[in-house]
């Protein structure tokens, strides 16, 4: 099994989230609410990054305007909307 850089980042995020959740648990109800928000944010991060999909990772290209990573077959940047030159044209 080959581990991609994005998977390492996602696992690091989950380790940090787990540490925060352990600390927030002892803060009482306010910490529980904040902990739930942190947990939901981490879930959204891993969902948006496509790290844990069953399909193999597709090749990516950097956006020339903002530098964000996008799939090669995307016509525009997912983050800033700039047209990507490497979209098959």
C-alpha distances in whole Angstrom, upper triangle without the diagonal:
4,6,10,13,14,12,13,17,16,15,18,21,20,21,24,25,25,27,29,29,30,33,34,35,38,39,41,41,41,37,36,37,35,32,32,32,29,27,28,27,24,23,25,23,19,21,22,19,17,14,13,14,13,13,11,13,16,18,20,23,26,29,32,34,32,29,26,23,24,22,23,25,27,31,31,30,29,30,33,34,35,34,31,32,29,29,30,34
4,6,10,12,10,11,14,15,14,17,19,19,20,23,24,24,26,29,29,30,33,34,35,37,39,41,41,40,37,36,36,34,32,32,31,29,27,27,26,23,23,24,21,18,20,21,17,16,13,13,14,13,13,11,11,14,15,17,20,22,26,28,31,29,25,23,20,21,19,21,23,25,28,29,27,26,28,31,31,32,31,28,29,26,27,27,31
4,7,8,6,7,11,11,11,13,15,16,17,19,21,21,23,25,26,27,29,30,31,34,36,37,38,37,33,33,33,31,28,28,28,25,23,24,23,20,20,21,18,15,17,18,15,14,10,11,13,13,14,11,11,14,15,16,19,21,24,27,29,26,23,21,18,19,18,20,23,24,27,27,25,24,25,28,29,30,30,27,29,26,26,28,31
4,5,5,7,9,10,11,13,15,16,17,19,20,21,23,25,26,27,29,30,32,34,36,37,37,36,33,32,32,30,28,28,27,24,23,23,22,18,19,19,16,14,16,16,12,12,9,11,12,13,13,10,9,11,12,13,15,17,20,23,25,22,19,17,14,16,15,17,20,20,24,24,22,21,22,25,26,26,26,24,25,22,23,25,28
4,5,5,6,9,10,11,12,14,15,17,18,20,21,23,24,26,28,29,30,33,34,36,36,34,31,31,31,28,26,27,25,22,22,22,20,17,18,18,15,13,16,15,11,12,10,12,14,16,16,13,11,13,13,13,15,15,18,21,23,20,17,15,13,15,15,17,20,21,24,23,20,20,20,23,25,25,25,23,24,22,23,25,28
4,5,5,6,9,10,11,12,14,15,16,18,20,21,22,24,26,26,28,31,32,33,33,32,29,28,28,26,24,24,22,19,19,19,17,14,15,15,11,10,12,11,8,9,6,10,12,14,14,12,10,12,12,12,14,15,17,20,21,19,16,13,11,13,14,16,19,19,22,21,18,17,17,21,22,23,24,21,23,21,22,24,27
4,5,5,6,9,10,11,12,14,15,16,18,20,21,23,25,25,26,29,30,32,32,31,28,27,27,25,23,22,22,19,17,18,17,13,14,15,12,9,12,13,9,9,6,8,11,13,13,12,10,14,15,15,17,18,21,24,25,22,20,17,15,16,16,19,21,21,25,24,21,20,20,24,25,26,27,25,27,24,25,27,30
4,5,5,6,9,10,11,12,14,15,17,19,20,21,23,24,26,28,29,31,32,30,27,27,27,25,22,23,22,19,18,19,18,14,15,16,13,11,15,15,12,13,9,11,14,16,17,15,14,17,17,17,19,19,22,25,26,23,20,18,16,18,19,22,24,24,27,26,23,22,22,25,27,28,29,27,29,26,27,29,32
4,5,5,6,9,10,11,12,14,15,17,18,20,21,22,24,27,27,29,30,28,25,25,25,22,20,21,20,16,16,17,15,12,13,14,11,10,13,13,10,12,9,12,15,18,18,17,15,17,17,16,18,18,20,23,23,20,18,15,14,17,18,21,23,23,26,24,21,20,19,22,25,25,27,25,27,26,26,29,32
4,5,5,6,9,10,10,12,14,15,16,18,20,21,22,25,26,27,27,26,23,22,22,20,18,18,17,14,13,14,12,9,10,11,8,6,10,11,8,10,7,9,12,15,17,16,14,17,18,17,19,19,21,25,25,22,19,17,15,17,18,21,23,23,26,24,21,19,19,23,25,26,27,26,28,26,27,29,32
4,5,5,6,9,10,10,12,14,15,17,19,20,21,24,25,27,27,26,23,22,23,20,18,18,18,15,13,15,14,10,12,14,11,9,13,14,12,13,10,10,14,16,18,18,16,19,21,20,23,23,25,28,28,25,23,20,19,21,21,25,27,26,29,28,25,23,23,26,28,30,31,29,32,30,30,32,35
4,5,5,6,9,10,11,13,14,16,17,18,20,22,23,26,26,25,22,22,22,20,17,18,18,14,14,16,14,11,13,15,12,11,15,16,14,15,12,14,17,20,21,21,19,22,22,21,23,23,25,28,28,24,22,20,19,21,23,26,28,27,30,29,26,24,23,26,29,30,32,30,32,31,31,34,37
4,5,5,6,9,10,11,12,14,16,16,18,21,21,23,23,22,19,19,19,16,14,15,14,11,10,12,10,7,10,12,9,9,13,13,12,14,12,13,17,20,21,21,19,22,23,21,23,22,24,27,26,23,21,19,18,20,22,25,27,26,29,27,24,22,21,24,26,28,30,29,32,30,30,33,36
4,5,5,6,9,10,10,12,14,15,16,19,20,22,22,21,18,17,18,16,13,13,14,10,9,11,11,7,9,12,10,9,13,14,13,15,12,13,16,19,21,21,20,23,24,23,25,25,27,30,30,26,24,22,21,23,24,27,29,28,31,29,26,24,23,27,29,31,33,31,34,32,32,35,38
4,5,5,6,9,10,11,13,14,15,18,19,21,22,21,18,18,19,17,14,15,16,12,11,14,14,10,13,15,14,13,16,18,17,18,15,16,19,22,24,24,22,25,27,26,28,27,29,32,32,28,26,24,23,25,27,30,32,31,34,33,29,27,26,29,32,34,35,34,37,35,35,38,41
4,5,5,6,9,10,11,12,14,16,17,20,21,19,16,16,17,14,12,14,14,10,11,14,12,10,13,15,13,14,17,18,17,19,17,18,21,24,26,26,24,27,28,26,28,27,28,31,30,27,25,23,23,25,27,31,33,31,34,32,29,26,25,28,31,32,35,34,36,35,35,38,41
4,5,5,6,9,10,10,12,15,15,17,18,16,13,13,14,11,9,10,11,7,7,10,9,7,10,13,12,12,15,17,16,18,16,17,20,23,25,26,24,27,28,27,29,28,29,32,31,27,26,24,23,25,27,31,32,31,34,32,28,25,24,28,30,32,35,34,37,35,35,38,41
4,5,5,6,9,10,10,13,15,17,17,17,13,13,15,13,9,11,13,10,9,12,12,10,12,15,14,14,17,19,19,20,18,18,21,24,26,27,26,29,30,29,31,31,32,35,34,31,29,27,26,28,30,33,35,34,37,35,32,29,28,31,34,36,38,37,40,38,38,41,44
4,5,5,6,9,10,12,13,16,17,17,13,13,16,13,10,13,14,11,11,15,15,13,15,18,17,17,20,22,21,23,21,21,25,27,30,30,28,31,32,31,33,32,33,36,35,32,30,28,28,30,32,35,37,36,39,37,33,31,29,32,35,37,39,38,41,40,40,43,46
4,5,5,6,8,10,11,13,15,13,10,11,12,10,7,11,11,8,9,13,13,11,14,17,16,17,20,21,21,23,22,22,25,28,31,31,29,32,33,31,33,32,33,35,34,30,30,27,28,30,32,35,37,35,38,36,32,29,28,31,34,36,38,38,41,40,40,43,46
4,5,5,6,9,10,12,12,12,8,8,10,9,5,8,10,8,8,12,12,11,13,16,16,17,19,21,22,23,22,21,25,27,30,31,30,32,34,33,34,33,34,37,36,32,32,29,29,31,33,36,38,36,39,37,33,30,29,32,35,37,40,39,42,41,41,44,47
4,6,5,7,10,11,13,13,10,10,13,12,9,12,14,12,11,15,16,15,17,20,20,20,23,25,25,26,24,24,27,30,32,33,32,35,36,35,37,36,37,40,39,35,35,32,32,34,36,39,41,39,42,40,37,34,32,36,38,41,43,42,45,44,44,47,50
4,5,6,7,10,12,12,8,10,13,11,9,13,14,12,13,17,17,16,19,21,21,22,24,26,26,28,26,26,30,32,35,35,34,37,38,37,38,37,38,40,39,35,35,32,33,35,37,40,42,40,43,41,37,34,33,36,39,41,43,43,46,45,45,48,51
4,5,5,8,9,8,4,6,9,7,6,10,11,10,11,14,15,15,17,19,20,21,23,25,25,27,26,26,29,32,35,35,34,37,38,36,38,37,37,40,38,35,34,32,33,34,36,40,41,39,42,39,36,33,31,34,37,40,42,42,45,44,44,47,50
4,6,6,8,9,6,6,9,9,7,10,13,12,12,15,17,17,18,21,22,22,24,26,27,29,27,27,30,32,35,36,35,38,40,38,40,39,40,43,41,38,37,35,35,37,38,42,43,41,44,42,38,35,34,37,40,42,45,44,48,47,46,49,52
4,6,9,10,7,8,12,12,10,13,16,15,16,19,20,20,22,24,25,26,28,30,30,32,31,30,33,36,39,40,39,41,43,41,43,42,42,45,44,40,40,37,38,40,41,45,46,44,47,45,41,38,37,40,42,45,48,47,51,50,49,53,55
4,7,7,5,7,10,10,10,13,14,14,16,18,19,20,22,24,25,26,28,29,30,32,31,31,34,37,40,40,39,42,43,41,43,41,42,44,43,39,39,36,37,39,41,45,46,44,46,44,40,37,36,38,41,44,46,46,50,49,49,52,55
4,6,5,6,9,10,10,12,15,15,16,18,20,21,22,24,26,27,28,30,31,33,32,32,35,37,40,41,40,43,45,43,44,43,43,46,44,41,41,38,39,41,42,46,47,45,47,45,42,38,37,39,42,45,48,48,51,51,50,53,56
4,5,5,6,9,10,11,13,14,15,17,18,20,21,23,24,26,27,29,30,32,32,31,34,37,39,41,40,42,44,42,43,42,42,45,43,40,40,37,38,39,41,45,46,43,45,43,40,37,35,38,40,43,46,46,50,49,49,52,54
4,5,5,6,8,10,11,12,14,16,17,19,20,21,23,25,26,27,29,31,31,31,33,36,39,40,38,41,42,40,41,40,40,42,40,37,37,35,36,37,39,43,44,41,43,41,38,34,33,35,38,41,44,44,47,47,47,50,52
4,5,5,6,9,10,10,12,14,15,16,18,20,21,22,24,25,27,29,28,28,31,34,36,37,36,38,40,38,39,38,38,41,39,35,35,33,34,35,37,41,42,40,42,40,36,33,31,34,37,40,42,42,46,45,45,48,51
4,5,5,6,9,10,10,12,14,15,16,18,20,21,22,24,26,27,27,26,29,32,34,36,35,37,39,37,39,38,38,41,39,36,36,33,34,35,37,40,41,39,41,39,36,33,31,34,37,40,42,42,46,45,44,48,50
4,5,5,6,9,10,11,12,14,15,17,19,20,21,23,25,26,26,26,28,31,34,35,34,36,38,36,38,36,36,39,37,34,34,31,32,33,35,39,39,37,39,37,34,30,29,32,34,37,40,40,44,43,42,46,48
4,5,5,6,9,10,10,12,14,15,16,19,20,21,23,25,24,25,27,31,33,34,32,34,36,34,35,34,34,36,34,31,31,29,30,31,33,37,38,35,37,35,32,28,27,29,32,35,38,38,41,41,40,44,46
4,5,5,6,9,10,11,12,14,15,17,18,20,21,23,22,22,25,28,30,32,30,33,34,33,34,33,34,36,35,31,31,28,29,30,32,36,37,35,37,35,32,28,27,30,33,35,38,38,41,40,40,43,46
4,5,5,6,9,10,10,12,14,16,16,18,20,22,21,21,23,26,29,30,29,31,33,32,34,33,33,36,35,31,31,28,28,29,31,35,35,33,35,33,30,27,26,29,31,34,37,37,40,39,38,42,44
4,5,5,6,9,10,10,12,14,15,16,18,20,20,21,23,26,28,30,28,30,32,30,31,30,30,33,31,28,28,25,26,27,29,32,33,31,33,30,28,24,23,26,28,31,34,34,37,37,36,39,42
4,6,5,6,9,10,10,13,14,15,17,19,18,19,22,25,27,28,26,28,30,28,29,28,28,31,30,26,26,23,24,25,27,31,32,30,32,30,27,23,22,25,28,30,33,33,36,35,35,38,41
4,5,5,6,9,10,11,12,14,16,17,16,16,19,22,24,26,24,27,29,27,29,28,29,32,31,28,27,24,24,25,27,30,31,29,32,30,27,24,23,26,28,31,33,33,36,35,35,38,40
4,5,5,6,9,10,10,12,14,16,16,16,18,21,23,25,24,26,28,26,28,27,28,31,30,26,26,23,23,23,25,29,29,27,30,28,25,21,21,24,26,29,31,31,34,34,32,36,38
4,5,5,6,9,10,11,12,15,15,16,18,21,23,24,22,24,26,24,25,24,24,28,26,23,23,20,20,21,23,26,27,25,27,25,22,19,18,21,23,26,28,28,32,31,30,33,36
4,5,5,6,9,10,11,13,12,13,16,19,21,22,20,22,24,22,24,23,24,27,27,23,22,19,19,20,22,25,26,25,27,25,22,19,19,22,24,27,29,28,31,30,30,33,35
4,5,5,6,9,10,11,11,11,13,16,19,20,19,21,23,22,24,24,25,28,28,24,24,20,19,20,21,25,25,24,27,25,22,19,19,23,24,27,29,28,31,30,29,32,35
4,6,5,6,9,10,11,12,14,17,19,20,18,20,22,20,22,22,22,26,25,21,21,18,17,17,19,23,23,21,23,22,19,16,15,19,21,23,25,25,28,27,26,29,32
4,5,5,6,9,9,11,13,17,18,18,16,18,19,18,19,19,20,23,22,19,18,15,14,15,17,21,22,20,22,21,18,14,14,18,20,22,24,23,27,25,25,28,30
4,6,5,6,6,7,10,13,15,15,14,16,18,17,19,19,21,24,24,21,20,16,15,15,16,20,21,20,23,21,19,16,16,20,21,24,25,24,27,25,25,27,30
4,6,6,7,8,9,12,14,15,14,16,18,17,19,20,21,24,24,21,20,17,15,15,15,19,19,18,21,20,18,14,15,19,20,23,24,23,26,25,23,26,29
4,6,8,10,10,14,14,15,13,14,16,15,17,17,17,21,20,18,17,13,12,12,13,17,17,15,18,16,14,11,12,15,16,19,20,20,23,22,20,23,26
4,5,8,9,13,13,13,10,12,13,12,14,15,16,20,20,17,15,12,10,10,11,15,16,15,18,17,14,12,12,16,17,19,20,19,22,20,20,22,25
4,6,6,9,9,10,8,10,13,12,15,16,18,22,22,20,18,15,12,11,11,15,15,15,18,18,16,13,15,19,19,21,22,20,23,21,19,22,25
4,6,9,10,10,8,11,13,13,16,18,20,23,24,21,19,16,13,14,13,17,18,18,21,21,19,16,18,21,22,24,24,22,25,22,22,24,27
4,6,9,10,10,13,16,16,20,21,23,27,28,25,23,20,17,17,16,19,20,20,24,23,22,19,21,24,25,27,27,25,28,25,24,26,30
4,5,8,8,11,14,16,19,21,23,26,27,25,23,20,17,16,15,18,18,18,22,22,21,18,20,24,24,26,26,24,26,24,22,24,28
4,7,9,12,15,17,21,23,25,29,30,28,26,23,20,19,16,19,19,20,24,24,23,21,24,27,27,29,28,26,28,25,24,25,29
4,6,9,12,15,18,21,23,27,28,27,24,21,18,16,14,16,16,17,21,22,21,20,22,26,25,26,26,23,25,22,20,21,25
4,6,10,12,16,19,21,25,27,25,23,20,16,15,12,14,15,16,20,21,21,20,22,25,25,26,25,22,23,20,19,20,24
4,7,9,12,15,18,21,23,22,19,16,12,12,9,11,13,14,18,19,17,17,19,22,22,22,22,19,20,17,17,18,22
4,6,10,13,16,19,21,20,17,15,11,10,7,8,9,11,15,16,15,15,18,20,20,20,19,16,17,14,13,14,18
4,7,11,13,16,19,18,15,13,10,9,6,6,9,11,14,15,14,15,17,19,19,18,17,14,15,11,12,13,16
4,7,10,13,15,14,11,10,6,5,4,5,8,9,12,13,11,12,14,16,16,15,15,11,13,10,11,13,16
4,7,9,12,12,9,8,6,5,6,6,9,9,11,11,10,12,13,14,14,13,12,9,10,8,9,12,14
4,6,9,8,5,5,5,6,9,9,12,11,12,11,9,11,11,12,13,11,11,9,10,9,12,15,16
4,5,6,5,5,6,7,10,10,12,10,11,9,6,9,9,9,9,7,8,6,9,9,11,14,15
4,6,6,8,10,11,13,13,15,13,13,11,9,12,12,10,11,8,9,7,9,10,12,15,15
4,6,8,11,12,15,15,17,15,14,11,9,12,10,8,9,7,9,9,11,13,15,18,18
4,6,9,11,14,15,17,15,15,12,9,10,8,7,10,8,11,11,14,15,16,20,20
4,7,9,13,13,16,14,15,12,9,11,10,10,12,10,12,11,13,14,15,19,20
4,6,10,12,14,12,14,11,8,8,7,8,11,10,12,11,14,14,15,18,20
4,7,9,12,11,13,11,8,9,9,11,12,12,13,11,13,12,13,16,18
4,6,8,7,9,8,6,7,9,11,11,11,11,9,12,10,10,13,16
4,5,5,9,10,9,9,12,14,13,13,12,10,12,9,9,11,14
4,6,8,10,10,12,14,16,14,14,12,8,9,6,6,8,11
4,6,9,10,12,15,16,14,14,12,9,10,8,5,7,10
4,6,7,8,12,13,10,11,9,7,10,8,6,9,11
4,7,9,12,12,9,9,6,6,8,8,5,8,9
4,6,9,8,5,5,4,5,9,10,8,12,12
4,5,6,5,5,6,6,10,11,10,14,15
4,6,6,8,10,10,14,14,13,16,18
4,6,8,11,12,15,16,15,19,20
4,6,9,11,14,16,15,19,20
4,6,9,12,14,13,17,17
4,6,9,12,12,15,15
4,6,9,9,12,11
4,6,6,9,9
4,6,8,7
4,6,7
4,6
4
